[in-house]
Amino acid sequence: MTDQLIEIPNSASGADGEETAQGTYRLYWYGPGMKKTRNEAYSFAASRGNGHQLADIPNASWRDSAAKYLNGPAWIYSWRGDSYSEGNVVLHPNGSIGTLEDGNQQLPFLISYIQ
């Protein structure tokens, strides 16, 4: 397990970050070895500092870029701002996004940051 954030580049744009109305969007994770429940991941991501949160994946290019790193589902907060009614939202390695019934599963998680 690594204890450092690993930045996930946006492979579609070729840039590390992507300009948004709020600033530069960046996506990170700690790798497949750091696993938490959804609530733990949510709190842990927020505790990383101002601007960090359990990931809101803003578009298909970021979704596809992140999915390449996964070998199973990973917690995210939302897909294009949709939190599925505060559901247990996950990104799968094939790029699909859905929810899990059990938020107590220990899964890797993604963190987004707007700089």
C-alpha positions as CSV (number, residue, x, y, z in Angstrom):
1,M,0.0,0.0,0.0
2,T,1.3,3.5,-0.9
3,D,0.6,6.4,1.4
4,Q,1.0,9.0,-1.3
5,L,-1.6,10.3,-3.8
6,I,-1.0,9.1,-7.3
7,E,-2.3,11.5,-10.0
8,I,-4.4,10.0,-12.8
9,P,-3.8,11.9,-16.0
10,N,-6.6,12.6,-18.5
11,S,-5.4,10.4,-21.4
12,A,-7.9,12.0,-23.8
13,S,-6.6,15.5,-23.4
14,G,-2.9,14.6,-22.8
15,A,-2.9,17.2,-20.0
16,D,-2.5,16.5,-16.3
17,G,-5.4,18.7,-15.4
18,E,-8.4,20.1,-17.1
19,E,-9.6,23.7,-16.9
20,T,-13.1,24.1,-15.5
21,A,-15.1,27.1,-14.5
22,Q,-13.9,26.6,-10.9
23,G,-10.2,26.0,-11.7
24,T,-8.0,23.1,-12.8
25,Y,-9.5,19.6,-12.2
26,R,-7.2,16.8,-11.1
27,L,-7.9,13.2,-10.2
28,Y,-6.0,11.1,-7.7
29,W,-6.0,7.8,-5.9
30,Y,-3.8,5.8,-3.5
31,G,-3.7,2.7,-5.6
32,P,-5.6,-0.6,-5.3
33,G,-4.2,-1.4,-1.9
34,M,-5.8,1.4,0.1
35,K,-9.4,0.4,0.7
36,K,-12.1,2.0,2.8
37,T,-15.9,1.9,3.2
38,R,-17.8,4.6,1.3
39,N,-18.2,6.8,4.3
40,E,-14.6,6.4,5.4
41,A,-13.4,7.2,1.9
42,Y,-15.7,10.3,1.8
43,S,-14.3,11.6,5.1
44,F,-10.7,10.6,4.3
45,A,-10.8,12.5,0.9
46,A,-12.1,15.6,2.6
47,S,-9.4,15.4,5.2
48,R,-6.7,15.8,2.6
49,G,-7.2,19.5,2.5
50,N,-9.2,22.3,0.9
51,G,-10.5,21.4,-2.5
52,H,-10.2,17.6,-2.1
53,Q,-13.2,15.4,-2.1
54,L,-14.4,11.9,-3.0
55,A,-14.3,12.2,-6.8
56,D,-17.0,13.8,-8.9
57,I,-16.1,12.5,-12.3
58,P,-17.0,15.4,-14.7
59,N,-17.0,13.7,-18.1
60,A,-16.3,10.6,-20.2
61,S,-12.6,11.3,-20.8
62,W,-11.9,11.4,-17.0
63,R,-14.1,8.4,-16.5
64,D,-12.2,6.4,-19.1
65,S,-8.8,7.6,-17.9
66,A,-9.6,6.5,-14.3
67,A,-11.1,3.2,-15.3
68,K,-7.8,2.1,-16.9
69,Y,-6.2,2.0,-13.4
70,L,-8.9,-0.1,-11.8
71,N,-9.0,-3.9,-11.4
72,G,-12.4,-3.8,-9.6
73,P,-14.9,-1.1,-8.5
74,A,-13.8,2.1,-6.8
75,W,-15.8,4.5,-4.8
76,I,-16.6,7.9,-6.3
77,Y,-18.9,10.6,-5.1
78,S,-20.7,11.3,-8.3
79,W,-20.8,11.2,-12.1
80,R,-21.1,14.6,-13.8
81,G,-22.6,16.0,-10.5
82,D,-25.2,13.2,-10.1
83,S,-24.7,11.4,-6.8
84,Y,-27.5,8.9,-7.5
85,S,-29.5,10.3,-4.5
86,E,-26.4,10.1,-2.3
87,G,-26.0,6.5,-3.3
88,N,-22.9,4.2,-3.0
89,V,-21.6,5.3,-6.4
90,V,-18.7,3.3,-8.0
91,L,-16.6,3.4,-11.1
92,H,-15.9,0.0,-12.7
93,P,-12.8,-1.0,-14.8
94,N,-14.9,-1.1,-17.9
95,G,-15.9,2.5,-17.4
96,S,-19.5,1.8,-16.3
97,I,-20.8,3.8,-13.3
98,G,-23.4,2.4,-10.9
99,T,-24.2,2.0,-7.3
100,L,-23.7,-0.8,-4.8
101,E,-26.2,-1.8,-2.1
102,D,-23.5,-2.2,0.6
103,G,-21.6,1.0,1.3
104,N,-19.6,-0.9,4.0
105,Q,-17.5,-2.8,1.4
106,Q,-13.8,-2.0,1.5
107,L,-12.9,-0.6,-1.9
108,P,-10.3,1.6,-3.4
109,F,-11.5,5.2,-4.0
110,L,-10.8,8.2,-6.2
111,I,-10.2,11.8,-5.0
112,S,-10.8,14.9,-7.1
113,Y,-9.2,18.2,-6.5
114,I,-10.0,21.6,-8.1
115,Q,-7.0,23.9,-7.9
